[in-house]
Amino acid sequence: MRVWMRLTGLMLAMLLSAAVQAQSFQINDIRLEGLQRVSAGTVFSALPLRVGDQVTSEDIRAATRSLFQVGYFSDVAMGRDGDVLVVRLEERPAINEITIEGNKVIKTEDLMGSLRENDLFEGQIFQRATLEGISQALEREYIGQGRYGASVDIDVEDLPRNQVKVTVNVNEGKPARIKGINIVGNEVFSNEDLLDNFELKSSGWFSWISGDDKYSREKLTGDIETLESYYLDRGYLSFRIDSTQVALSPDKSKIYITLNVSEGEIYTVSDVELAGDLKLPEELVRRMIMLREGDTFSQILMTNSSEYITQRLGNEGYTFAEVEGIPEKNDEDKTVKLTFFVDPGQRAYVRRINFKGNTKTIDEVLRREMRQMEGGAASNSQIEHSKVRLDRLGFFKEVNVETNEVPGTSDQVDVEYTVEESPSGSMGLQVGYAQYTGLLLSASIQQNNWFGTGKQVGFSLSNSRFQTAYNFSYNDPYFTKDGVSRGFNLYYTQSDYANYNVSGYSTDVYGAKMSFGYPISEIERIGFSIEGRDLTVKASRYSAREIVRSPMIPVGSRYITQDQYSEVLDNLATGRDFPNNFTGNTVTEEMLGEPGYIDLYGGEFQDALVGFNYVRSTLNRGMMATRGSSQRFSLEASVPGGDLEYYKLQYQAETYKPLTRALTLKLRTRLGYVDSYGDTELPFFEHFYAGGFGSVRGFERNSLGPRSTPYESSVTVPYAWDDANGDGVPTSGELSNAYLLCENPDDLAGVPTGTGTAFNSNSFKCRPGELVTQYSVAQNQLGSRNSRYDAFGGNILTEFGAEILFPLPFIKDQRMLQSSFFVEAGNVFSTNCSELQRNCYEPDLNHLSASAGLGLTWITGFGPLTFAVARPINENEEDKAEFFQFSLGGSF
C-alpha cells in the first residue's frame, strides 16, 4: 500500500511539476498537504518561498531541495492550483519506542543514555541511517568494556500513524581477557613495580573473582595516568608515554597491551617562589609548601601544597580561590623552578544555608549543628565541620555538601546540604533471636530521632528466656540552646542469670535516673547522673558458694562425728541394731563453712548512684564510622549511707585509620575496674564479664574469666538402726540419718554412704570442723559444662581488638554494611580469687584469651544483624570456644 501511494504521489508530483514549469506565476497562497506530526511552522521556516513571490521552475526545484534537506520527509512534490502553490509532503516515520533486549552486563538505562548522547531517542524521525547509528553507538559501549565479540541486531516494526518500534537485540559476547601487559623502555623501575599500581592485571589465579583481567578503555586510561604520576612524583619531569598499543587476538578473546615509555632524568627543585595576591602572611604560606630548594621534584607534593593553600584561603572566606603550581624546567642542569600563583578572588559570604533530602528530620535539628553561619564569611573548614556534625548524628546514611555561587553576584554563595535518611529506631512489635537469650519478643517504641526532632524517646516491654524488662527513656540533646542535654530513665528489670551463661541467681530491680550532659568543646562532653534503685537478689538451690552458703543445712539439724560413724559401721558389719538412746549432735553455725554474700548482707538493697563521664569523639559518623577516634571514661559510685558501697571505673576507646581507599584499620580497647570502698564486700552482681559479641568473639558469651565455686550437696549417713522385722538387713524404713562432721579427710575414702555407695575421693569435700559435702558426679566430670558451675565474673576487665574493615564484593551500597577481619583478646580477672574457684587469675597478660575471624554487621530497618565466625588462637583451660555467632532483630 505504501509503495502504491508513493507511485501515485510521484505521478501527481510530475504532473504538478510540469504544470508549474510551464510558466511562472505569482503566489497568492500556499497549501500544505500530507502533514501528520511535523508542524506547519517547521515547513514554512524551511520553505524559501512566500506569498506574493513571483516563482519560476528553478525556484520550485530549489524549494523542493530545501524541504528534503530538513530530513523529515521521504517525498516532496509541488504543484499549482491556479495562483495557489500546493506542497504535497510525505513524512518519514517517527520512532515511537526503542527497546533493548539481551543485555545483562550493561544496564538498559546506560545503553539508552549512550543512544541519547548520539541523538538517537524516541520521537526522532526514523531513517535507515538511524539503524547504523544505533548499532555503532551500542557496539562502542561494549568495546569499551572489552567485549569485542558483541553484536547488535535491529528489528523495525511498523505502527499506526506512520510510526515504528525499534527492537535492539544485543549479543554481549564474552569479555576479552588481558593475557599480557608490557612496559617497554623502563630502566629505573621494573615492570613488576610499575604494574603493581595498575588496576588492570594479566589473568591470574583469582582473576575470576576480582575481574581485574577484563579490559576496559576507562581503566587503561586511568592506569596510564597512574604510571605518569608514578614517575612525576619521583622527579622524572621529562617522562612521557611514546605510544600505546592494544592488540587483539584473532578470536577476539585475548588482549595484549604494550606501553612504550621514555623515563628521562630526575629533576631537583632550584627555587620556590610565590606570585599573585597572597592574602595570607608569606611565612604562613611557605610553611604549607611541601617542597624546598634542593628537594627532588614531586608532582603530588606540588599539588598537595596548592590544595593546602587553597583550603586555608577558603577558611578565610576566599571560597573561589585558585592556587596553581607552575614548574619551569631547566633541561641543562636538570632543575625546576616552582612558582605558586595565588588568585584569591573576592571574599565570599554565605547568603543562605539550605537542606535537601531530610524527609523526616526537621530543619531545626540540622541547622543547630551548623558551625558555618548565614551572613558570615564562607569558611571551608566550618562548612566541612558542619557536614561532619550531621554525619555524627547517626540519622543519615550519607551527607553531601555543595557551595554554589549566587547568580548575579561575585561575593555570595549558597551552601546546600543533601542528606539521605536512615533507620533511626523501631516502632511496634519486635522479634529477635540471639544465642543464650533465645527468642526475644518485645513491644516497643524506640526512636533516636523522635518525629524528626532529634530527641531520643523509648518505651519498651520485652521478654526473653533471660530477662523481662519494662523501660521508659527520654533524652533531649539540646535541652538548652548551647547543647546541654537532659535525660530521664524509668525501669523495671527481672533477670535470671542462670539462663545467660552466668552463675545461678536472679535479680529484680526498679529505679529512676536523671542525667545531664555539657559540651566543653566541639568534640568533648562531660556528663553527670543520679540514680535511685531498689534491688532484690535471689539465690537458687544451686547458687555458687560465693553467693549463698551451700548446702543449705538448717542450724539445729542432727549430725554425728566420724568416730561415731565408725561405731555405726561396726554395728552394720555385725548385724546389730544401733543404740536406740543415741540421738546425735546439734549442727552449729561454725560447721556450715564460709557464708556467701547473701548470707552476710541479705538479698534486698536500696541505694543511690552518682555517675560522671567524659566523652571525646572525632568519628566521622554516628554509625559505621570509618575515620576518627573516640574515647569514653566513666565513673559510677554508690552514695554512702545506702545498702551497697562500691565504685566502678570504665574506659573505652576506638580509632580508625585508613590504610587504602578500600581498607581501614580499627583499633579498640575496653578496660574496667570495680571494688568496694566500705566495710562490705564488692557485690558479686556488679562483676564484669567477657566473651561474645561486643567483647571477644569466638568465645561463648560471658564465658571468659573466673568461674564460681561449684554447688555442694549435703552428705547424710545412718546413725541408728531398728531392725523391726528381725531379718538383719537394714532397709530405708529402719534407718535414721544425720549429717557427718569431718574430722580426718584421709579416713573418708572408700567409706560407704547411707545409700550403700562409696564416697568418691574426687567428688566429696571434707574440711575438718565442717560438715562433709559432695559435688554431684556430673558437675565434677572433667570438661563438664552446666549452669550450676558457670561464669562468676571478676572485678578487672581487659579487652583489646584490631580489625581490618573491607568492602564486600558485588555490593554497590555498603553504607549500612561493615565487614571485617578481626583479632581480639581479653579476659576478666579478680583480685580476690577463692580457693576453689577455677579459671580465676589476677591480672596477667599470659592469661588473655584471643581469637581471630570474620565479622559482618548490617543495619537495616528491621534492626541490626550481626554475624561472626572465629577460632581461638589462645585460650585458658575453662574457656568455651564458639565458631559461629549471630544476633538477629526485626520490627514489623
Rosetta blueprint (number, residue, H / E / L):
1 M L
2 R H
3 V H
4 W H
5 M H
6 R H
7 L H
8 T H
9 G H
10 L H
11 M H
12 L H
13 A H
14 M H
15 L H
16 L H
17 S H
18 A H
19 A H
20 V H
21 Q H
22 A H
23 Q L
24 S L
25 F E
26 Q E
27 I L
28 N L
29 D E
30 I E
31 R E
32 L E
33 E E
34 G L
35 L L
36 Q L
37 R L
38 V L
39 S L
40 A H
41 G H
42 T H
43 V H
44 F H
45 S H
46 A H
47 L L
48 P L
49 L L
50 R L
51 V L
52 G L
53 D L
54 Q E
55 V E
56 T L
57 S H
58 E H
59 D H
60 I H
61 R H
62 A H
63 A H
64 T H
65 R H
66 S H
67 L H
68 F H
69 Q H
70 V L
71 G L
72 Y L
73 F E
74 S E
75 D E
76 V E
77 A E
78 M E
79 G E
80 R E
81 D E
82 G L
83 D L
84 V E
85 L E
86 V E
87 V E
88 R E
89 L E
90 E E
91 E E
92 R L
93 P L
94 A E
95 I E
96 N E
97 E E
98 I E
99 T E
100 I E
101 E E
102 G L
103 N L
104 K L
105 V L
106 I L
107 K L
108 T H
109 E H
110 D H
111 L H
112 M H
113 G H
114 S H
115 L H
116 R H
117 E H
118 N L
119 D L
120 L L
121 F L
122 E L
123 G L
124 Q L
125 I E
126 F L
127 Q L
128 R H
129 A H
130 T H
131 L H
132 E H
133 G H
134 I H
135 S H
136 Q H
137 A H
138 L H
139 E H
140 R H
141 E H
142 Y H
143 I H
144 G H
145 Q L
146 G L
147 R L
148 Y L
149 G L
150 A L
151 S E
152 V E
153 D E
154 I E
155 D E
156 V E
157 E E
158 D E
159 L E
160 P L
161 R L
162 N L
163 Q E
164 V E
165 K E
166 V E
167 T E
168 V E
169 N E
170 V E
171 N E
172 E L
173 G L
174 K L
175 P L
176 A L
177 R E
178 I E
179 K E
180 G E
181 I E
182 N E
183 I E
184 V E
185 G L
186 N L
187 E L
188 V L
189 F L
190 S L
191 N H
192 E H
193 D H
194 L H
195 L H
196 D L
197 N L
198 F L
199 E L
200 L L
201 K L
202 S L
203 S L
204 G L
205 W L
206 F L
207 S H
208 W H
209 I H
210 S H
211 G L
212 D L
213 D L
214 K E
215 Y L
216 S L
217 R H
218 E H
219 K H
220 L H
221 T H
222 G H
223 D H
224 I H
225 E H
226 T H
227 L H
228 E H
229 S H
230 Y H
231 Y H
232 L H
233 D L
234 R L
235 G L
236 Y L
237 L L
238 S L
239 F L
240 R E
241 I E
242 D E
243 S E
244 T E
245 Q E
246 V E
247 A E
248 L E
249 S L
250 P L
251 D L
252 K L
253 S L
254 K E
255 I E
256 Y E
257 I E
258 T E
259 L E
260 N E
261 V E
262 S E
263 E L
264 G L
265 E L
266 I L
267 Y L
268 T E
269 V E
270 S E
271 D E
272 V E
273 E E
274 L E
275 A E
276 G E
277 D L
278 L L
279 K L
280 L L
281 P L
282 E H
283 E H
284 L H
285 V H
286 R H
287 R H
288 M L
289 I L
290 M L
291 L L
292 R L
293 E L
294 G L
295 D L
296 T E
297 F L
298 S L
299 Q H
300 I H
301 L H
302 M H
303 T H
304 N H
305 S H
306 S H
307 E H
308 Y H
309 I H
310 T H
311 Q H
312 R H
313 L H
314 G H
315 N H
316 E L
317 G L
318 Y L
319 T L
320 F L
321 A L
322 E E
323 V E
324 E E
325 G E
326 I E
327 P E
328 E E
329 K E
330 N E
331 D L
332 E L
333 D L
334 K L
335 T E
336 V E
337 K E
338 L E
339 T E
340 F E
341 F E
342 V E
343 D E
344 P L
345 G L
346 Q L
347 R L
348 A L
349 Y E
350 V E
351 R E
352 R E
353 I E
354 N E
355 F E
356 K E
357 G L
358 N L
359 T L
360 K L
361 T L
362 I L
363 D H
364 E H
365 V H
366 L H
367 R H
368 R L
369 E L
370 M L
371 R L
372 Q L
373 M L
374 E L
375 G L
376 G L
377 A E
378 A L
379 S L
380 N H
381 S H
382 Q H
383 I H
384 E H
385 H H
386 S H
387 K H
388 V H
389 R H
390 L H
391 D H
392 R H
393 L L
394 G L
395 F L
396 F E
397 K E
398 E E
399 V E
400 N E
401 V E
402 E E
403 T E
404 N E
405 E E
406 V L
407 P L
408 G L
409 T L
410 S L
411 D L
412 Q E
413 V E
414 D E
415 V E
416 E E
417 Y E
418 T E
419 V E
420 E E
421 E E
422 S L
423 P L
424 S L
425 G E
426 S E
427 M E
428 G E
429 L E
430 Q E
431 V E
432 G E
433 Y E
434 A E
435 Q L
436 Y L
437 T L
438 G E
439 L E
440 L E
441 L E
442 S E
443 A E
444 S E
445 I E
446 Q E
447 Q E
448 N L
449 N L
450 W H
451 F H
452 G H
453 T L
454 G L
455 K L
456 Q E
457 V E
458 G E
459 F E
460 S E
461 L E
462 S E
463 N E
464 S L
465 R L
466 F L
467 Q E
468 T E
469 A E
470 Y E
471 N E
472 F E
473 S E
474 Y E
475 N E
476 D E
477 P L
478 Y L
479 F L
480 T L
481 K L
482 D L
483 G L
484 V L
485 S E
486 R E
487 G E
488 F E
489 N E
490 L E
491 Y E
492 Y E
493 T E
494 Q E
495 S E
496 D E
497 Y H
498 A H
499 N H
500 Y L
501 N L
502 V E
503 S L
504 G L
505 Y E
506 S E
507 T E
508 D E
509 V E
510 Y E
511 G E
512 A E
513 K E
514 M E
515 S E
516 F E
517 G E
518 Y E
519 P E
520 I L
521 S L
522 E L
523 I L
524 E E
525 R E
526 I E
527 G E
528 F E
529 S E
530 I E
531 E E
532 G E
533 R E
534 D E
535 L E
536 T E
537 V E
538 K E
539 A E
540 S L
541 R L
542 Y L
543 S L
544 A L
545 R L
546 E L
547 I L
548 V L
549 R L
550 S L
551 P L
552 M L
553 I L
554 P L
555 V L
556 G L
557 S L
558 R E
559 Y E
560 I E
561 T E
562 Q H
563 D H
564 Q H
565 Y H
566 S H
567 E H
568 V H
569 L H
570 D H
571 N H
572 L H
573 A H
574 T H
575 G L
576 R L
577 D L
578 F L
579 P L
580 N L
581 N L
582 F L
583 T L
584 G L
585 N E
586 T E
587 V L
588 T L
589 E H
590 E H
591 M H
592 L H
593 G L
594 E L
595 P L
596 G L
597 Y H
598 I H
599 D H
600 L H
601 Y H
602 G L
603 G L
604 E E
605 F E
606 Q E
607 D E
608 A E
609 L E
610 V E
611 G E
612 F E
613 N E
614 Y E
615 V E
616 R E
617 S E
618 T L
619 L L
620 N L
621 R L
622 G L
623 M L
624 M L
625 A L
626 T L
627 R L
628 G E
629 S E
630 S E
631 Q E
632 R E
633 F E
634 S E
635 L E
636 E E
637 A E
638 S E
639 V L
640 P L
641 G L
642 G L
643 D L
644 L L
645 E L
646 Y E
647 Y E
648 K E
649 L E
650 Q E
651 Y E
652 Q E
653 A E
654 E E
655 T E
656 Y E
657 K E
658 P E
659 L L
660 T L
661 R L
662 A L
663 L L
664 T E
665 L E
666 K E
667 L E
668 R E
669 T E
670 R E
671 L E
672 G E
673 Y E
674 V E
675 D E
676 S E
677 Y L
678 G L
679 D L
680 T L
681 E L
682 L L
683 P L
684 F H
685 F H
686 E H
687 H L
688 F E
689 Y L
690 A E
691 G L
692 G L
693 F L
694 G L
695 S L
696 V L
697 R L
698 G L
699 F E
700 E L
701 R L
702 N L
703 S L
704 L E
705 G L
706 P L
707 R E
708 S L
709 T L
710 P L
711 Y L
712 E L
713 S E
714 S E
715 V L
716 T E
717 V E
718 P E
719 Y E
720 A E
721 W E
722 D L
723 D L
724 A L
725 N L
726 G L
727 D L
728 G L
729 V L
730 P L
731 T L
732 S H
733 G H
734 E H
735 L E
736 S E
737 N E
738 A E
739 Y E
740 L E
741 L E
742 C L
743 E L
744 N L
745 P H
746 D H
747 D H
748 L L
749 A L
750 G L
751 V L
752 P E
753 T L
754 G L
755 T L
756 G L
757 T L
758 A E
759 F L
760 N L
761 S L
762 N L
763 S L
764 F E
765 K E
766 C L
767 R L
768 P L
769 G L
770 E L
771 L E
772 V L
773 T E
774 Q E
775 Y L
776 S L
777 V H
778 A H
779 Q H
780 N H
781 Q L
782 L L
783 G L
784 S L
785 R L
786 N L
787 S L
788 R L
789 Y L
790 D L
791 A E
792 F L
793 G L
794 G E
795 N L
796 I E
797 L E
798 T E
799 E E
800 F E
801 G E
802 A E
803 E E
804 I E
805 L E
806 F E
807 P L
808 L L
809 P L
810 F L
811 I L
812 K L
813 D L
814 Q L
815 R L
816 M L
817 L E
818 Q E
819 S E
820 S E
821 F E
822 F E
823 V E
824 E E
825 A E
826 G E
827 N E
828 V E
829 F E
830 S L
831 T L
832 N L
833 C L
834 S L
835 E L
836 L L
837 Q L
838 R L
839 N L
840 C L
841 Y L
842 E L
843 P L
844 D L
845 L H
846 N H
847 H H
848 L L
849 S E
850 A E
851 S E
852 A E
853 G E
854 L E
855 G E
856 L E
857 T E
858 W E
859 I E
860 T E
861 G L
862 F L
863 G E
864 P E
865 L E
866 T E
867 F E
868 A E
869 V E
870 A E
871 R E
872 P E
873 I E
874 N E
875 E L
876 N L
877 E L
878 E L
879 D L
880 K L
881 A E
882 E L
883 F L
884 F E
885 Q E
886 F E
887 S E
888 L E
889 G E
890 G E
891 S E
892 F L
